[in-house]
Amino acid sequence: MIETGILDEDERLELLEGVIVSMSPQKGRHAWPIEYLTRLLVRALGDAYGIRVQLPLTLGRRSEAEPDLAVVPAGPRTNRGHPRTALLVIEVADDSLRKDRTVKGALYARHRIPEYWIVNVEAETVAVFTEPQPRSGAYRRLRTVAKRGTLVSQTLPHISVPVRALFS
């Protein structure tokens, strides 16, 4: 579509369940948690996993989601395509909160992403979704970690995040 001029190569778009969806512009409050979590994940995980920042995950034939962060299994990378799974996906939500909860949450559950975080910049909380149910496209468990709390990943238990740091 870019080659034919239907879409501009600079447009911020992603493919979700066969639908081209516009991505919200990034605001300052959106950028800081991504920067902080990227540094934390790279330091904590080293080369044991791949840390992808705003890069596609190919989920089935009809979706190329671009989460803010994804922790993917380690392994050789080639130019043959994007990872098809992740251990942890993180979305930082301000204007995108509804889409992140519904469309993306269902997509990640259907594709068995074991842990999904939504960093809610307005409420200054993190919603943690675990135990994906692929048939229903939902997660069985949801817990919300408040600003005063510490977030510990269920999938990667050595990852610990003081939630306050995401909003400082």
C-alpha positions as CSV (number, residue, x, y, z in Angstrom):
1,M,0.0,0.0,0.0
2,I,3.0,2.3,0.6
3,E,4.3,1.5,-2.8
4,T,1.0,2.4,-4.5
5,G,0.7,5.6,-2.5
6,I,-2.4,4.6,-0.5
7,L,-0.4,4.9,2.8
8,D,2.5,7.2,3.6
9,E,5.6,5.5,4.8
10,D,5.8,7.9,7.8
11,E,2.3,7.1,9.1
12,R,2.1,5.4,12.5
13,L,0.0,2.3,11.8
14,E,-0.2,-1.3,12.9
15,L,-2.1,-4.3,11.6
16,L,-4.5,-5.8,14.2
17,E,-6.7,-8.8,13.2
18,G,-6.6,-7.7,9.5
19,V,-7.5,-4.1,10.2
20,I,-5.0,-1.2,9.7
21,V,-5.2,0.9,12.9
22,S,-3.8,4.3,13.5
23,M,-1.3,4.6,16.4
24,S,-1.7,7.5,18.8
25,P,1.0,10.2,18.8
26,Q,3.5,9.8,21.6
27,K,3.4,12.4,24.4
28,G,6.0,13.1,27.0
29,R,4.2,11.0,29.7
30,H,4.2,8.1,27.3
31,A,7.9,8.2,26.5
32,W,9.4,8.1,30.0
33,P,8.0,4.7,31.1
34,I,9.2,3.2,27.8
35,E,12.7,4.6,28.4
36,Y,12.8,3.6,32.0
37,L,11.5,0.0,31.4
38,T,13.9,-0.4,28.4
39,R,16.9,0.3,30.6
40,L,15.6,-1.8,33.4
41,L,14.9,-4.8,31.2
42,V,18.2,-4.6,29.3
43,R,20.2,-4.5,32.6
44,A,18.1,-7.2,34.2
45,L,17.9,-9.6,31.3
46,G,21.2,-9.0,29.5
47,D,21.5,-11.2,26.4
48,A,19.3,-14.0,27.8
49,Y,16.2,-12.4,26.0
50,G,15.6,-10.0,23.2
51,I,14.1,-6.6,24.2
52,R,12.1,-5.1,21.4
53,V,11.1,-1.4,21.6
54,Q,8.2,-0.4,19.4
55,L,9.0,-3.1,16.9
56,P,6.5,-5.5,15.3
57,L,5.4,-8.9,16.6
58,T,3.9,-11.1,13.9
59,L,0.9,-12.7,15.6
60,G,-0.8,-15.0,13.1
61,R,-1.4,-14.1,9.5
62,R,-3.5,-11.0,10.2
63,S,-1.6,-9.1,12.9
64,E,1.6,-7.2,13.2
65,A,1.2,-5.5,16.5
66,E,3.8,-2.9,17.6
67,P,3.8,-3.0,21.4
68,D,5.8,-0.4,23.3
69,L,8.0,-3.2,24.7
70,A,8.2,-6.9,24.2
71,V,10.5,-9.4,25.8
72,V,11.1,-12.2,23.3
73,P,12.9,-15.5,23.5
74,A,16.7,-15.3,22.8
75,G,18.0,-16.7,19.6
76,P,19.6,-15.7,16.4
77,R,17.8,-12.9,14.6
78,T,17.7,-12.8,10.8
79,N,16.0,-10.5,8.3
80,R,13.3,-13.2,7.7
81,G,10.6,-11.7,9.8
82,H,9.6,-10.5,13.2
83,P,9.2,-12.7,16.3
84,R,6.0,-14.7,16.5
85,T,5.7,-14.7,20.3
86,A,6.8,-12.9,23.4
87,L,7.1,-13.7,27.1
88,L,6.0,-10.3,28.2
89,V,4.3,-7.4,26.3
90,I,4.1,-3.9,27.7
91,E,1.9,-1.1,26.4
92,V,2.1,2.4,27.8
93,A,-1.4,3.9,27.5
94,D,-2.8,7.3,27.5
95,D,-5.1,8.0,24.6
96,S,-4.7,4.3,23.6
97,L,-6.0,2.8,26.8
98,R,-9.3,1.5,25.5
99,K,-7.7,-0.1,22.4
100,D,-4.9,-1.6,24.6
101,R,-7.5,-3.2,27.0
102,T,-9.8,-4.6,24.4
103,V,-8.3,-5.1,20.9
104,K,-4.7,-5.7,21.9
105,G,-5.5,-7.6,25.1
106,A,-7.6,-10.0,23.2
107,L,-5.0,-10.4,20.5
108,Y,-2.2,-11.1,23.0
109,A,-4.4,-13.6,24.9
110,R,-5.3,-15.4,21.7
111,H,-1.7,-15.7,20.8
112,R,-0.7,-17.0,24.3
113,I,1.4,-14.2,25.4
114,P,1.8,-15.3,29.1
115,E,2.0,-11.8,30.6
116,Y,0.7,-8.4,29.4
117,W,1.2,-5.1,31.2
118,I,-0.7,-1.9,30.6
119,V,1.0,1.1,32.1
120,N,-1.8,3.6,32.6
121,V,-0.2,7.1,32.7
122,E,-3.4,8.9,33.7
123,A,-4.2,6.6,36.7
124,E,-0.5,6.0,37.5
125,T,-1.1,2.3,37.8
126,V,0.0,-0.9,36.0
127,A,-2.6,-3.5,35.0
128,V,-1.0,-7.0,34.9
129,F,-2.8,-9.6,32.8
130,T,-1.8,-13.3,33.1
131,E,-3.1,-16.7,32.3
132,P,-4.2,-16.2,28.7
133,Q,-7.3,-18.0,27.4
134,P,-6.7,-18.3,23.7
135,R,-10.2,-19.6,22.8
136,S,-11.9,-16.7,24.5
137,G,-9.3,-14.0,23.8
138,A,-9.1,-13.0,27.4
139,Y,-6.8,-13.3,30.4
140,R,-8.0,-15.2,33.4
141,R,-6.2,-13.0,35.9
142,L,-5.9,-9.3,36.3
143,R,-4.2,-7.4,39.1
144,T,-3.6,-3.7,39.3
145,V,-0.4,-2.4,40.9
146,A,-0.7,1.1,42.3
147,K,2.0,3.8,42.3
148,R,3.2,2.9,45.8
149,G,3.6,-0.8,44.8
150,T,6.3,-2.9,43.3
151,L,5.6,-4.8,40.2
152,V,7.2,-8.3,40.0
153,S,6.8,-10.2,36.7
154,Q,5.2,-13.6,37.0
155,T,6.8,-14.8,33.8
156,L,10.3,-13.3,34.6
157,P,10.3,-13.2,38.4
158,H,13.7,-11.5,38.6
159,I,12.1,-8.4,37.0
160,S,11.0,-6.0,39.8
161,V,9.8,-2.5,39.0
162,P,8.9,0.2,41.6
163,V,5.8,1.6,40.0
164,R,6.5,5.1,41.3
165,A,9.6,5.2,39.0
166,L,7.4,4.9,35.9
167,F,5.6,8.2,36.7
168,S,8.4,10.3,38.3
